Every structure is written in C-alpha cells, then in structure tokens.
Amino acid sequence: MTSEATLLVGRVLQIRDKLMAKRHCIPSSLLSEWNALTAKTACFDAGSLFDHAAKGSASNKPTTFSGTVGELQSMVSQLDNLNTQVQQSQARH
C-alpha cells in the first residue's frame, strides 16, 4: 500500500471507531448505511488473521483490501457524512 492509502485506512478506522462508540445512538433510518459501511470496512479489523512468523522470518498481516485510493477516499467521505448525521441526531435529543 502507498503511504496515501495507509493514511486513508487510518482515517477510515478513526471515524469507524468514533461511530462504533456511539452505535447505540445511530437512528434506525441510518442503520442500513451503518451496516453497509461496517461490512465494507471489515477487512481492516484487527481480528483479521496474521501470518505467524516462523523463527527467522518476518511476520506480517496480509492486506485484504484490494481497492484503490479513490475507493478509500469515498469510504472516508461516507463515514464522515454518517458521523455528521449521527452527531446532528444526538444534538436534537
């Protein structure tokens, strides 16, 4: 992955973690969008399998995301929009 893609993955995970913390506040009208974005970002989960290192060889986590930088930017904007909508719905309560 390029450094730009790595930064975007980090941004996706930051926003997703914010939304995960307030997932109980997501209105029912936005749940389908939340579920779709959760499925799209599942490949970045820390629970994904690692290649375990044998003695003397490196250990690495395989990249399971095969998209482009443009797709990552799209995911960031979708998550940002959802986060904004959730914040607005929280402010109304």
C-alpha positions in Angstrom: 0.0 0.0 0.0 1.2 3.5 -0.7 1.6 6.0 2.1 -1.5 7.9 1.0 -3.6 4.7 1.1 -2.1 3.9 4.6 -3.2 7.3 5.8 -6.7 6.9 4.4 -7.0 3.5 6.1 -6.1 5.1 9.3 -8.7 7.8 8.8 -11.3 5.2 8.0 -10.5 3.4 11.2 -10.6 6.6 13.3 -14.1 7.5 12.0 -15.4 4.0 12.3 -14.2 3.8 15.9 -16.0 7.0 16.7 -19.2 5.6 15.2 -18.7 2.3 16.9 -18.5 4.0 20.3 -21.9 5.7 19.6 -23.5 3.0 17.6 -26.4 2.8 20.1 -27.2 6.4 19.1 -27.5 5.7 15.3 -31.0 6.4 14.3 -32.9 3.5 12.7 -33.1 5.4 9.4 -29.3 5.2 9.2 -28.8 1.6 10.3 -28.7 0.2 6.8 -26.0 2.7 5.8 -24.1 1.9 9.0 -24.3 -1.9 8.4 -23.1 -1.4 4.8 -20.1 0.6 5.9 -19.3 -1.8 8.6 -19.2 -4.6 6.0 -17.0 -2.6 3.7 -14.5 -1.8 6.5 -14.4 -5.3 8.0 -11.2 -6.1 6.1 -9.4 -3.6 8.3 -10.4 -5.3 11.6 -7.6 -6.1 14.0 -9.0 -9.6 14.3 -8.1 -10.5 10.8 -5.7 -13.3 10.6 -2.0 -12.7 10.7 0.7 -14.8 9.1 2.5 -16.1 12.1 6.3 -15.9 11.8 8.5 -18.9 11.9 11.8 -18.4 13.6 14.0 -16.2 11.5 11.2 -14.9 9.2 9.1 -11.8 9.3 5.5 -11.7 10.4 3.1 -9.6 8.5 -0.6 -9.0 8.3 -1.9 -9.7 4.8 -3.7 -6.9 3.0 -7.3 -7.9 2.4 -8.3 -4.6 0.9 -7.9 -4.7 -2.9 -9.5 -1.3 -3.7 -8.0 1.9 -4.9 -7.1 5.1 -3.2 -10.3 6.6 -4.7 -12.4 3.9 -3.1 -10.7 4.7 0.3 -11.4 8.4 -0.1 -15.1 7.5 -0.9 -15.3 5.4 2.3 -13.8 8.3 4.3 -16.4 10.7 2.9 -19.3 8.2 3.5 -18.2 7.6 7.1 -17.7 11.4 7.7 -21.2 12.0 6.4 -22.7 9.3 8.6 -20.8 10.6 11.6 -22.2 14.2 10.9 -25.7 12.8 10.6 -25.4 10.9 13.9 -24.0 13.9 15.7 -26.9 16.0 14.4 -29.4 13.4 15.6 -27.7 13.4 19.0 -27.9 17.2 19.3 -31.7 17.1 18.7 -32.2 14.8 21.7 
